[in-house]
Amino acid sequence: MHHLTKFCLLAALALVRTDFPLDTDEPVNRSNVDETIYRVPEDLDPIHFDVEITPYFEATQTDEAFTFDGIATIRLRAVKDNLNALIIQENVRHIVAVSLTNTDGVPIRLNTRNPFERIRAYHFLKINLAEGVTLVNGQIYILTIEYIGNINETPLSRGVFRGNYIGDDGKLHWYAATHLQPTNARQAFPSFDEPGFKSTFNIIVNRPAHFTETYSNMPIRQTIPIGDRVKEIFHTTPRMSAYLVTFHISEEFTVIADNNDPVRSYRILARPNAKGQGEYALEVGPPLTKWLEEYLNIDYYSMQSFMKNDQIASPFWASGATENWGLVTYREFRLLYEQGETNALDKMYIGTITAHELAHKWFGNLITARWWDNVWINEGFASYFEYFAMDGVDPELELADQFNLMYMQSALSTDASASTRALRHTVNSPAQVTGHFSGISYSKGASFLLMMKHLVTEDTFKKALNYFLIDRSFEYASPENLYSAFVRAVREDNTLETTFDVEEFMKYWVDEPGFPLLDVAVNTETGVISLKQERFFISTSATQTNQIWPIPLTYTTGSNPNWNSLRPLHIMTAQNDEIRITPGNQWVIFNVQQKGIYRVNYNQENWERLANALSEDHTNIHHLNRAQIVDDVFALMRSEKLSFDLGFRVLDFLKKDTSYYVWYPAVTGFGWLRNRFLHMPDVLAEFNTILYTFLEAVIADLGYDVVDGEPLTRTLNRFFVLSFACNIGHDGCISNAIQKFNALRTSGTSVNPNLRRHVFCSGLLEGGYNEWRFLYERRKNSNNQGDEVAMLRSLGCTTNPQARQEYLSMILSDDVKAQDRVNALTFFYMGDRSNANVALQYLKENFEEIRQGVVLPAWFDNVISNLASYLNEEGLEDMESWLRANQNMIPNFNVGLNAINSARTSMQWGTDRAQEILKAARGSAVTVLPTFMLLVPTLAMLVLK
């Protein structure tokens, strides 16, 4: 909680520029900004807002184009004594007028000389009362603010932004939309722009009369024609955080799919020429809503009168989707599916992202993290249900199992650095808040919940979530509220021993960064398994910590494998522990089906036994544990916890195993190693040849064509494996891809969308300018954003000089949306490594245009960092010279220097280990372990850390 006296000092600070458009006459000076002072004081309780918006898409005599007039009327309660000023948040273009009254309309006198001041560095609007006037604690007041706002050029600036599309009439059609999460409601209206403040909202929009109806959180209550405008008054929202307010004002957006259920309405909205692409989203949305209602035991449509459930596809959008109550907004290709054009991966994501956004209606909307330091309460739950709710609706997609690949293993990767952050992590400034919307909050948050489910049982898990939601409905929530709900549910169900402290268990996993590595030493003669835990770091130079996690252990053995016993058999709460099993010459696997957030390393003999078992018949080990072994082995080799020789002996089973679950992490692991050899052509060529032997069986099994009716995971496996195979020069893959591309170009034979990534890329790399131009024109004529983005990726696959220059020029044109420009540049580097040097010259010549084109400073940092990672040493030297010579004009030029150092470190890593890795990869045939070999049950047998 912040005190008003702390903020009275802010008026003396120099005015500074923020991340978003401000008055142009403000001086720029970031040096005076205190990064810890961004929270609005909790002196006032905002009960209700009336927000009226009048947008201008064309200039008038009094109004600029792409601005809007706004009136925010806020009903608020004073919750402290003797307040002589009010502080709220705003980042609008201009404040026109401010007034304050009591509920009877009697004015409260403001300071005549300085009625309000804009403290721009912190986005504060401070309303000063007249001398001697104070607010009465507990009384309600009406604050009215007239203002002018910007309709920003791109969604990357968040707030209210503009987008457009070409209609069937060939004309450009405009729309205005909002993206207010996490700290951008203040751009749309003066507000209490923090998630812990909740209010109800009445939205009013005065749209141009020739525009179609506006969409907002709630249905339209009343429509009033007024001259050349139409006033639309919407029903009152639920009590919610300001960032969930939304409106979409357009010329012709419309409903393209509708369940026609007036009680439980579910609609897909989009530009009219996307008609026919909303059916799959409509197919999954209502069942997902019903599944979540039943799982959480809270009805969605009863949360508020007139509740609706619209999903709208926006051609321009900064993220995948955003969970505004009643009107979720998606980037087009995350909602629209077109048969024959959308690939299976993007179709899967339509389902999972819909599930994610719908889950937010309970976790994020109904209850909300008090502050963004606990954003995982919103995003972790939504990410968990992203896979498990969709799995409940369509089990054939195998999403409960895919969760391990997409989130559990992602969490282990993201959380392995020394600089990683805990789930609960202090943030203050808008930049810090945005940075906390990271893989940790999503993937680790979701994985933590999966671990909790198996710890307490699913029935108790469901009960705890229901208690949490009921207790904090329409309020903010903290982790402590969640812990209390679990304590209550566990106690009632008696699912854990009474001595087990479930709150302390949860608290440690939430508050501690990183995760443990479990070292396992098996003595088959005595049956003693010696366990040791330490924090896992991917870097060998990281300093070890004293962290001790409570680890829920599951394990199974070769003599009696049980792959379905997922409840922990033991909680390890010390650095060292022991478990006893029946003595015998058998392997042991810990973390059954990888439901716990930890990696596992074994002593050499157990690794050897696993290698032998996998070689003899890999299907005897569960596919999720085979996936775990692959992912762990690559991470352990990188961190020098496991020798390359032993690691590749374990991985040798990949030459027989064709499962999607092992090849997804294998492609990532092999790709990481291969990228360290790009600067050594001879080593790269030999490593590629070795990889072909690993790929032989899986490519033979999958083939080069999609089979109708095959499982999704088989289609995805082919999608990723063939992309990798063609990328590393696999002759069969490239030959087939070129044949398919030429057939498309010469005779119009369609390429299955699940093959286009590698087919289009191979076709362009083999071809010249004409082939590139063919795909360029095909992309321009596409009406599906998913297919359009897929072709944008492939257009980077060229070494033709003319095509290269046209591609780079295209990135800065209207042909590529601002949201796609960083990726477009990365696609160019990925297309062929020599392209990075070409891109560097283009960057040097067009620095300012690129910086403005990607809009956000952090995104420009990504441009610099990504480029460095693809350059050869000559390019790195050139880039370094350019950065040092122009450091005064390049913001954060140190980001570039750090990226150059990182690139050189990666190359040196490969140089130092190339022969060792090649030797291990060449000789990866499994060594049979003699049956008479005994194990010594001492910690000395563990791989040293």
N, C-alpha and C positions, 0 to 999 in steps of 0.2 A: 504494500500500500504506500502511496506517495502522498506527501503533505503539500498543501497549497503554498506554504511559505517557500518551499524549495523551488517552485516554479515562478514565483514573483521576480526572481533574479534573472529570468530568461529574457525579459524585455530589453535588457542592456546588451544582449549578445548581438553581434553583427548579423545582418540578414545574409543567408547563404542559399545557394542553389541546391535543390534536392534532385532525386532521380527522375522526376516527372516535370512536365511543363509548368513553369511559374511565370510571373510577370518578368518581362525581359529587362526591365531597368534595375533588377535586384543585383547587387554586387555578389561576386562569387568568392567564397572564402570558407573552405571546409576546416581550416585549422582550429576554429573556435568551437567546433561541435564536440560535445561530450557524448560518446556512444552509449553511455548508460542511462541517459535521460530521454526516454522516448515514451514512457508510459503515461497515460493521462491520469491525473489524480482521481481517486475514487470518492469524490465529494458529492456526486450526483448520481441518481438512478434514472436512466432514460426509460420512461414507461412506454411512450408511443411516439411514432413519427408520422407526419403527413409529408410526403415528398412529391412535389409537382415539377415535371420536366417538360420544357418546350424546346425541341431540337430544331436546328437550322442546318439543312444540307446544302443550301445555296445562300450566297450573300444577299442581304437586304440593305435598305438604307441605314438601318440602325444595328444590324447584327452581322457578324462575320460568319462565313461558311464554316461548317463543322465545329460549331459551338452550341451551347444550349443555355437557356435561362432556367434557373432553378429557384424554388422556394422550399425550404425545409422548416416545418413547424414541429417543434419538439416539446412534448409534454414530459416534464421531468420533476423529480422530487429531490429536495435538498436532504442529505443524510449526514451533514455535519453542522456544527454550530458556527455562527458568526462568519459565514462566507461573504466576502465583499467582492468576489470575482468568480466567474465561471470559466472553466477551461474545457474545450472540446477539441476534436481533431478535424482538420480540413486541409485539402491540397487542391483547391479549385483555382480557376483562373483569376477571379476577382470577387471580392465581397462587396456587395452593393449597399446593403443596409442590415442593421441588427436592432431587434426590439425585444423587450422582456415585459411580460405582464403576469398578474396572478390569474387564477382560474375564472375570476369575474371580469377579466378584461381590463383591470386597472393597471396602468403602466408602472413598472418599477424603474425608478430614475437611474440612468446611466451617467457615468462621468462625462460631462459636457465637453471637456477638452480632449479626452482620449477614451471614447466609448468602447472601442475594441482595438486590439492589436494582433497582428498576424506574426507569430513567431515561426518563421518559415523553416528554420533549420530542423525543427521537430514536428512540423505540421500542426502546430497548435493555433487555435483561435481563442484569445483571452478576452472575455467581456468584462469590463470594469464597471462596477456600480458606483454611484455617486458617493461622495464622502459621507460617512455616517450611516449609509444604507447597507444592511446585511440581509441575507436570506435566513428564513426561519427553518430550523431543522424539522423535517417531517412534512413541511408544506409543499404543495405542487405549484409549479410555475410553467408558463408557456413561453418558449424561446423561439423567435421567428427570424430566419436568416434568408435574405435574398442574395443571390449570387449568380455568377456566370461560370460555366464549366467548359472544358475542352472535350470534343469528340476526337480522341487521339488517332494518329495516323495508322497505327498498327496495334494489335492486341498485346504486343510485347510490353507496351507501356501500361497495360492493365487499365483500370478505371472504365470510363466509357470510351469505346473505340469504334472506328468505322471499318466496314468491309464491303466488298462488292463481288459481283459475278456477272458473267455474260449470259443474258437470257436467251430464250428461243428466238426472240426478235432481233438478236444480234447486238442489242444495246447493253450498255453498262448499267447495272442496277445497284443502288447503294442500300446499306442498312447500318444501323447503329446497335451495338450490343454492349453488355457489361461483363467484366471479369474483375470482381472485387476482392477475391481471396489472394493473399491473406491480409494485406494492409492498404487496400485501395478503394474501400467504400468512401473514404475521405475525398477521393477524386470525383465521386458521383454526387455526394452531398455532405455537408458538415455533419459529423457523426461522432459517436463513441465507438471508434473503429478498433475495438479489441474484442476477442471472442467471448470474454467473460461478461460483457455487457449485453443484456438481451432486452428486446423491445418488440412490440408489434408495429407493423408498417401498413399504411395506406399509400399505395402508389397511384399517382395521377399522371397521365401522359397526354400532352396536346400535340398530336401527330398531324402532319400534312393530310389534307382531306383525300388526296389521291393515293395515299399509302394504304396498305391493307391493315387489318387490326393488329394492334400491338400484343405481344405475348409477355407475361410477367409471371411472378410466383403463383398468383391466384387468378381465377377467371375474372372477366370484366363484369362489374356490377351495374354500371350505367354508362351510356354513350350519349354525348351532347354535341351536336354540330354547332360550331361557332365560326362563321365566316369560312375562310379557306383552311380551317383546322377542325379536328374532331377531338373533343375532350373525352378521354377514357378513364373511368374511375374503377379501380380494382377492389375486390373484396379484401378484407383485412387478413394479413398473414398470421401464421402462428407466432408465438413469442420466440424470437430467434436473434442471432448475432447479425450485425449489419452487413458483414461480408457475403451473406446469403441472399441479399436483395438482388433482383435481376430484372431487366426488361430488354426486349428485342423489338426494335422499331424498323420496319422494312417496307419496301414498295410492294413485294408480292410473295413473301414467304407464306407457306400454306401447310396444311395437314396432308401428308403423303401416305400415312397408314394410321388406322384407327380401329380400336376394338369395339367401338360403338356401344359402350357400356356406360350409361349416364351415372351409375352409382360408383363404379370402379374404373373411371376413365383412364385410358392409356393411349397416348397418341405420339406419332413420330412427325416432327415438323422439319421442313427443309425448303430450299429454293424449289420452285415448281418444276424445273426441268430435271430434278432428281427423282421424279415420280417413279415408283416401281422399285426403288432401292431401300425402302424402309420395312419391307416385309419380315426380314429375319430379325431385326431389332424388335418388331412387334411380336414375333413368335416367342422370343425368350423373355421379354420384359414382364408381362403379367404373371407368368409362372414364377419368375424370380421374386416378384413382390409378394406373392402368396407364400412361397417357401420361407422367406425371411419373416413374414408375419407369424407363421406357425412356429418357426424355430425360436423366435424371441418372445412369442406370446403377447405381442402388441400389434394391433391393427393399424396399418398405415393410414387408411382413408378416414379413420376416426380421430386422427390427431388434431384436426381442425375442421370446422364447417367449410364446405365448398372446396375441400382438398382435391387437387388434380395431380396428375403424374405425367407431365409432358417431357419429351426428350427432343431437343432441337439440334440439328446439324449445322455448324457454322463453317463456311469455307475458310475463314480466318479464325485461328484460335491458338493461344500460347501454350496450352498443355494438352493432355489427352482428353480430359473432360473436367467439369466442375459441377459440384453437387447442389446447386441452388435449389432450395425447396420448391417443388412444384414445377420447375422448369430447369432440367439439367441440360447444360450445353456441352456438346462434344465437337472436337475437330471432325470434319466430315468423314474421314475414312475410319474413324472409330465408332461410327453409327450406321453408315450406309453400306449395304452389300449389293453387289450386282453379279448375278450369275454369269460365269464365263470371264469375269474381269477381276474379281476380288480373290486373292489367294486364301488358302485354308488358315494360315497364321493370322491374317487380318480378320477373317471371319471369327476365329476363336476369340480374338481380342474384343470384338464387338460384344460377344457374350460376357467375357470376364470383366470388361470395363463397365458394362451396364450393371453387372452384379456389384462391382465396387461402388459405383455411384448410388445405386439403390440402397446399399448397406449404410451409406452415409446418412440416409434419412433418420436412422436410429443413432448411429455413432458419428456425430459431427453436427447434426441438425437438432434432433431431439435432446441429446446431451452434447456438450461441447467442451473441449479443453478450456480451462480458465484462461490460460495464456499459451502462446505458441511453444513454450519450452516443453510442453507435453503434447505436441502435435501427433505423436504416435497414438494417442487415445482416439483421435479421428482416423488417421491414416492406417495404423496397424490393424484395427478392426476391419476397416473397409477392404484392406488388402487380403486379410484372412478370408473374408466372405467372398471376395472376388473369385477365388478358386473353389471354395467349398460350397457356396450357394449354387454356383453354376454346375458343379458336380452333382448336387442334389437334383437339379432340373434335367441334366443330360449326362448321365454317368458314362455314356459311350465315349465322351471326350477325354476320359481318364484324367480329369483335372485335379482330383485329390492327389494322384501320383505326380502329375506334372508340377504341382506346388513345390516339390523338392528341388526340381531343376530351376524353376523360375524365381523362387523366393528363398527357400532354405539355403541353397548353395550360393545364391546371390548375396544373402546376408553374411555368410561365412567369408566371402570374398571382400565385400565392402568393409567389414568390421575387423579386418586383419591388420590394418595399418596402425602405427604408433599414434597417429593424430586423430583416430576415430573418436566419435562422441557417444555418450550414453544415450539411451532412449529419452531420459529426462535431461535436458541440457539447457543451460541459461542462454537466452537470447534477448536482445533489446531493440536494436535498430531494425528498420525494414529489411536491410540487406541481410542481417543475421537471421531474421525470421525466415526469409525466402530460402536461405541456405539450409535451414533445418528441415525443409521439405525434401528430404534426401532418402537414399536407399536404406539408411538406418531406420528412420521412422516407418517406412513402408515394409521392407523385407524383414528386418529383425523384429519389428513390432508384430508382424503377422506370424513369424516363426515362434516367437515367445508364446503367442496364444495357442498355437498348435501344441507346443510342449506342455502348456498348462492343461489343455483338454485331455491329453493322455495321462497326465499326472493325477487329475481328480476324477476322471471318467466323463464321458460326454454328457450324461444326464445332469451331473452336478455342475458342469461347465455351463450348460444352458440355463440352469436355475440361477447361477451366479450372475450371468449376463442380464437376465430378466430383473433380478433385484437391483442391479446397478442402474438399469434404464428407468425402472419405476421410481427409484429413490431420487434420481437427479433429472427427471423429465422437465424439459423447458428451463433447465438451469445449467450452470457450468459444472464441470466435474474435474476431480483431481485423481491421481493414481490411488490416493488413500481411500477414496470412495470405492474404487474398484477392488482394492484389497479387502475392504470391509464386506463387500458383497460375496467375495470368495470365502472369507472366513465363515460367514453365516451359512452359506450353502454347504460347505464341507462339514461343518459341525452338524447341521441338520441331517445330512445324508451319511455321516460317519464314514466317509470315503478315505480318510487318512488317519493314521494313528493320532491320538489326542495330544501326544507330545510334539507332533510336527507343527512347526510355526509357518503356516502357509503365507502369512503376511511378510515375514522376513525373507522367505524364499523369493517372493515376487519382487520385493523391494530391491534385493541385491541385483537381480537381473535387469531391473529398470534403471537403476542408478549407476551401474558400473559399465564403463566402456569395454569393448572387446569380448572375448569368449575364451573358454579353455581348450587346451589340447590335452587329451587323455592318453598318457603313455601306458601301454599294457604289456606286461611281461608274463608269459604263460609258462609255468613249470608243469609239463605233462606228467612227470613222474610223481609229483606230490599232489597235483591238482590245485596248487596255490596260484592265484593270479594276483600279481603285485601291480598296483595302480598308483600313478602319480599324475597330478595335474599341474599345469602352468599355463599362463596366458599365451595364446598363439599369436605370433607376429610373422608376417610374410617376409619381413626384412631381417636379415641376419645381424644387422647392426643395432637393432632395437634393444633397449635396456629392459631386462626382465622385471616384473612387478611382484608384489606380495599378494596379489588378488587370489582369493579362494572362493570359487563358485560352489553353490550347492548344485551338484550335477545329478539329474535323474538318470540312473543307469539302466539300460536294458542290454541283454546279451543273449547269444545262442551259441551252440557248439556243433561241431561236425558230426558227433555221434548221435545227437538227438536234436536236429535243427527245428526250431519253432519260430516261424516268421510272423505269426499273428499275435504273439504276446507282447503288446505294446505298452502296457502299464509298467512303470519303473519297478524293478526288483529291489533297488537299493538307492538311497540318496547319499552321494559322496560329499561330505562336508569338511574334509581335511585335505591337506596337500597330498598325503599318502594314505592308501587304504589297501585292504586285501579282500579277495573273494575266493571261496573254495568251490571247486567243481570236482566231479569224478575224475580221478587220474586216468590218463590214456593218451595215445598218440592221435590227437585231433586238433583241428583248428578252432579258434574262437573269434566271433565277430561281436563287437560292441556297437550300440546305437542301432537297434533293429529298425529297419525301414527309415532310418535317419529322421527320427522325430525330435531329437534333442539338438540344441545349438552347441555342438562341440565337434571337433575333429578327433580322429583316433589314429595313433601310431602304435605299431606292435614291435616286439622284439623280432630279430631276424628270422628265427625259426618259425614263428607264427605267420609272418609274411610269406615264407617259403611254402608253408602248408596251404595257405590261401592261394598262392600262385599255382600250386599243383592241382588243387581242387577246381579252380577256375579253368585250367587247361584241360582237365579230364572231362568235366561236364559243367559248364558255367551255369546251366539252368538249375543246378542244385542249390544255388545261392540266389536269394530274392533279387529281382531286378533293381529295386531301390537300393539295396545294399551293394550291388555291383556298381550302380551309379555313384554311391557314396565312396566306394573304394577308388574309382577312377578320379573323382574330384579331389579326394584326400591325397592320393598319391602324387598328383601334379603339384598340389600345394606344398606337400612335404618335401618334394624334390627341390622346388623353388626356394624354400626356406632352409634348405640343407639339413633337414631332420631325417632325410631318407636318401640313400645313395642313388644315383641315376642307374647304376647297374641293377640294384634290387628293384627299384621302381619300374624299370622297363621289363624286368622278368614278370612282375605282377601284371603289367599292362599287356603282356603278350596275348592274353585271352581275347583281346579286341580283334585279333586276326580271325576269330571264329564267331564271336558274338555280334549279332546284327541288330541288337535292340536299340531303339531310340533313346532309352534312358541311359545307356552307357555312351552312346555316340554324341549326345548333346554336350556333356562335359569333356569328352575326348577331343572334339573339334576345337573347343575353347583352349584346352591344355596344349594340344599339338600346335595350334595356331600361335599361342604365346611363345613357345620355344622357337618355332620357325621364324617369328618376327625378329628374334635376336640374331639371326644369321643372314638377314637381308643384305648386309654389307660385305658378305663373304660368298661370292658366287659359287665357288667350288664346294664349300660346305653346304650351302643351300641346295645345290643340285643333288648331292648325296643324301641329304636329309629328306628331300622330296621323294627320291627313289625308295627310301626306307618306308616313308609314309604310304606309298602306293601299295606296299605289301600289306600294311594294316588295312587299307581300304578295299582290298580285292574282294573279300567275302561279303562285306556289307553292300558294295555296289552291285555285285552279282545277285544278291538277294533282292535288292530293291528294284533293279532295272532302271531304265532311263525314262519310263513312261508311268503316268498316274493311272491306276486301275479304279474304275468306278466302284464305289461301295467299300473300298478298303478303309481300315481304321484310320482315324485322324493322325494318330502317332506315327503310322507308317508313312503317310503323306508328309508330315513334318520332318521325319527322319531323312527322307529323300531330298526335301527342300534344303536342309542344312548340309547334308553330306555332299550332295552334288555341287553346291555352291563352293564348298571347301575344296573338293576334288578339282574342279575346273580352275579355281584360283591358284592351285599349286601345280597346274600344268598336266593333269592326268589326261593322257591321250584319248582314251575312250570317251571320257566326259566331254572334252573339248570337241572332238569329232562329231559326236551326236548333237551337241549344242549348235554347232555351225550348220549342220544339216537342217535342223529345225528352224534356225533363223533364216536361212536362205529360202526355205519353203514358204515361210511367212512373207518374205519380201517379194518373191517371184510369182507365187501362186495364191497368196492370201490364206494359206493353211494356218489356222489359229494355233497358237502355242498355249498349252494349258497354263493358267496363271500360277500354278505351283511349280512351274519349271522356268518361268520367265526371268528370274533373277540371274541364273547362270547362263541361260540361253542368250538373252539379250546382251549381257556383258561379253560373252565369248564371241558372239557375232560381230560386235563393234570392234573388239580388239583385233580380230582377224581381218576385218574390212577396212575401208577407207572413209573418206568424207561422205560419199553417197550413202553408205550404210548408216552413218551417223545421222545424216539429214533425214533419212527415212524414219528413224525412230523419233527424232525431234518433232517431225510433223505429226506422227502418230500420237505423241504425247499432247500436242496442242489440240488435237481433235477429241481427246478423251473426255468423257463425262463422268468419270469415277475417280475420286481423289486417290484412292488406294492404288489403282493402276497407274495413275499419273505420277505418284511418288516413286513407285517401283521403276518406272521408266526414267525418272530423274536420276535415280541411283545408277542405272545402266548407262546413261549418257556420259557419265564420268569415265567410262571404260573406253578411252580412246587415246591413241598416240598420234593421231593425225594433226598436224600443226594448225590447219584452219579450224577443225572441229574443236580443238583445245581452246582457241581464242574465242570462238563463238559460245562455247559452254561457259567460260568465265564471264563473258559479257552478259550472257543470259542470266546469271545468278543475280546481278545487280539490276535487272530489268523487272518489269511487272510480270514477266513469265514465271518468276519464282517468288513465292510469297516470303515475306520477311521471316516468318516462323520456320522456313525450310532452308534458309541461306547457309547457316553454319553446317548443317548436314550436307548440303549440296557441295560445299567446298571439300568436306571430308570424303564424299563419294568420289571426287576427282582424284584425291590423293590415293584412295583405295583402288581406283580403276587401274592404275599402273604407277609403280613407284617413281618413275621418271617424271610423272606429272607434278610431283611436289616441288621440284626445282622450277618448273614453269609457273606454278602458282605463286612461288616466292617472288619471281620477277613481276608478276601481275600485282601482287600485294604492295610491292615497293612503289610501283607506278600509280596505284589507285588506292593508296592507304586511306585517305579521308573518306572516299566513296564507300569503301568496304566497312569502315568503322560506323558510318551513318547507316549503312544498309542493314547491318545486323542489329542495330538499335541499342542493345543493352551493352554496357561496358563489360559485364561478365561474359557475354557471348563473344565479344571481340577477343577477350582473353582466351576463350576456347579456340578461336580461329588460329591464334598464334601458337598455342600449345599443341593443337592437333597437327599443324603444319610441321613443327619441329620434329615430331615423332616419326614422320615419314621421310625426312630429308637424309641424304647421304652426308658424309663428312664435308665434302665440298660445299654443299648447300648449307650446312650448319655454320661453316666459317663465313659464308656470304651473309647469312641471316644475322649472325652475331655482329659483324661489321656494320650492317645497316642499323641494327638496334642501338649500338653504342654511338653511332654518328647522329642518330635522330632521337636520342632519349628524351629530349625536352618536349617533343611533339607527340610522343607515343605514351599514352597513359599506361601505367603499370608495365613499363618496358622490362622490369625485372621478372615478370611472368614469363616473358620470352626467353630471358637468359636462363631462368630455372628450367624451362622446357628443353633448352639446348643441352644443358648439363644432364638432364634426365635421359635425353636421347643418347648422349655419349656414354652414359653409364650403362644403358641397355646394350649398346653395341659392345662395350668392353666386357660385359657379363657374357655375352655370346662368344666373344673371342677367347676368353679365359676358359670356357667350358666346352667349346665346340668338339674337341677330340674325345673328351670324356663322354659327352652325350652321344656322339656318333658310335663310339665303341659299345656303349650300353644298348643303344637302339638296334645296332647290327646283331648283337649277341643276346637278344631278349628271349631266346628259347629257355623254357623252364628247366631248372636243375632239379632232378629228383632228390628229395631229402631221404637219406638213409634212415630206415626204421629204428636203428639202434641208437640214433643220436639222442642224447639226453639234454635237457635244458637246465641251466643253473638259475635257481630262483632268486637272483639278487638284482638289486638296482643297477649293478655294474653292467648287466646285460642290456639295459635300456639304451636306446639311441641317445647319445648325449645332446643336451640342449645348449 
